[in-house]
Amino acid sequence: MNKGKAISSSEVRAQYAQHVVASYKRPDIAPVLVKGKGTKVWDAEGKEYLDFGSGIAVNCLGHAHPRLAEVMKSQADELVHVSNLFFHPKQAELAKALVERIGPGKVFFCNSGAEANEAMVKAVRKAGSSQGRYEVITTLNSFHGRTMGMIAASGQERLREGFGPAMPGFVYVPYNDLAAIEKAIGSKTVAVMIEGIQGEGGIIPAKVEYLTGLRKLTRDKGIYLIMDSVQCGHYRTGRFQSYERILDEAKSKESFLPDAISMAKSLGGGFPIGAVWLGEKLADVLTPGTHATTYGGTALACAVALEILKIIEEEKLAGNIGAMGEELKSGLTKLSGRGWVGEVRGFGGMVGVTVKGNSHAEIAEKLAQAGLLVVPAGSDVLRFLAPYNVSRKEIAEALQKVESTL
Ligand SMILES: *Cc1c(COP(=O)(O)O)cnc(C)c1O
C-alpha cells in the first residue's frame, strides 16, 4: 500500500473542482473525511467529528465496524459475484431473513434505493397491465430517487426541471391527506406509493389513521399500497419498518401490511445493496426476463446485509436506537425556542429539527465546525441520523455541540 505523504484537504477539494461533476451542493469548506470509527470520523487534518449524518442514513452500524470488515474479507476470499444466472446461498438466506421480518412474499435484489423503487413500480405496472392500469399516486414533497422514472415519481418539481419530458404515469397529492388520495384514484390507478416517514422532504411521519386508512382504501379499490422504506426502514426508527413504529406510538392494535416495500440505505450499512419485498399478490409478477440487474444481490453484498441483521439482533440495537432517539428528541425539545432550534420530530435514528431564522445549510456548516455532522432536508430541516449503536454519551455530546451553536 502506498503510504506516501497524506493529501491535504485543499488539494482534494481542488481535484474535485477539476475532475468531479459538481452535481452535489457541497459547501467549499465541507470536511475531507479520511477515517472513521463508530460514530466518529476524522478529516485530513485530524479534526474529529461526531457523525450524525451516517452517510445519509446508510451507516447503521457506524464506521469501520470490525465484524463488517471481517465479513467483507472472508466473503471476498470465497466468492464476490456470480451473476443471477446461478444460485448462491447468501442471497437465499437474506431473502428469507427479510421475508421473516416483513411478511409472506418474495424479494428482488438490486443496488440502490432508486433501483428498488423502479422494480417496485415495474411490478405494479406489470400487475395492472392486463386491466390497462398503470398510474401510481405519490405524494407532494416525496423523494424516490434520481433515475428518470423516480424523478417522475417524486412529488417535487425541482427534481424534474431541465430533464423533461417526464415519464408519464404519476399523480401527486398532499401527504397525510387520505381524502386527496381517494379523489385521485381513477380507472388507470394501479397503486399508491408513500414513504412511511418523508425523509428528504423533512422528517414528516405518516399519521397512524393515514396508514390504516390507506390500507383499507387501497384494498377496497383493488389497487396496491407500496412503500418506499429506503430511508425510514431497516430498524432506523427502532422497529424494522417505520409503520410498526408509528402504530406502536399510537398504541394501535390494527394489523398493517403494505403490498410491497423498497429498501436500500441501512440494508448494506455502506456496502451498496437495494431490495424490494413483494407481498403475496405481487411476488410472482416479475416473471423470467421481465426484470434484472447484473449486480443484484451479489454474494458479498448479501453476506454484509446478513451480518448487519445478526449484529442488530445480538446487540439489541433496534431497542438502543429507539431509546437513544427519544433521548436526543427530549434534549433537542428542551432547546426548542432557543437560537435556531424549532420543532423536533421523528423517531430513533431519524430525528428532524426545523431551523428558524437562518438557512438550514448555514447551521449545518456551523455544526460541522463545532464537530457535529448532520444532514439538511426539505427547505428548513436538519436531520440527525445517528447510527444504531450510538451511545448515551455521544447523544449528550451531540446536544452540547448543538447548544454551542445557539
Ligand atoms: C435515498 C432515498 C432514495 C434513493 O436511494 P438511492 O440509493 O440514492 O438511489 C429513494 N427513496 C428514499 C425515501 C430515499 O431516502
The ligand as an SDF file (V2000), in Angstrom:
LIG
                    3D

 15 15  0  0  0  0  0  0  0  0999 V2000
  -32.2340    7.9280   -0.5850 C   0  0  0  0  0  0  0  0  0  0  0  0
  -33.6240    7.6390   -0.9840 C   0  0  0  0  0  0  0  0  0  0  0  0
  -33.9400    7.0940   -2.2530 C   0  0  0  0  0  0  0  0  0  0  0  0
  -32.8990    6.9100   -3.3180 C   0  0  0  0  0  0  0  0  0  0  0  0
  -31.9180    5.9950   -2.9620 O   0  0  0  0  0  0  0  0  0  0  0  0
  -30.5670    5.9220   -3.8190 P   0  0  0  0  0  0  0  0  0  0  0  0
  -29.8250    4.7840   -3.2070 O   0  0  0  0  0  0  0  0  0  0  0  0
  -29.8980    7.2380   -3.6770 O   0  0  0  0  0  0  0  0  0  0  0  0
  -30.9570    5.6720   -5.2260 O   0  0  0  0  0  0  0  0  0  0  0  0
  -35.2390    6.7680   -2.5120 C   0  0  0  0  0  0  0  0  0  0  0  0
  -36.2100    6.9620   -1.6070 N   0  0  0  0  0  0  0  0  0  0  0  0
  -35.9560    7.4790   -0.3920 C   0  0  0  0  0  0  0  0  0  0  0  0
  -37.0680    7.6440    0.5790 C   0  0  0  0  0  0  0  0  0  0  0  0
  -34.6660    7.8550   -0.0490 C   0  0  0  0  0  0  0  0  0  0  0  0
  -34.4220    8.3960    1.1460 O   0  0  0  0  0  0  0  0  0  0  0  0
  1  2  1  0
  2  3  1  0
  2 14  2  0
  3  4  1  0
  3 10  2  0
  4  5  1  0
  5  6  1  0
  6  7  2  0
  6  8  1  0
  6  9  1  0
 10 11  1  0
 11 12  2  0
 12 13  1  0
 12 14  1  0
 14 15  1  0
M  END
$$$$
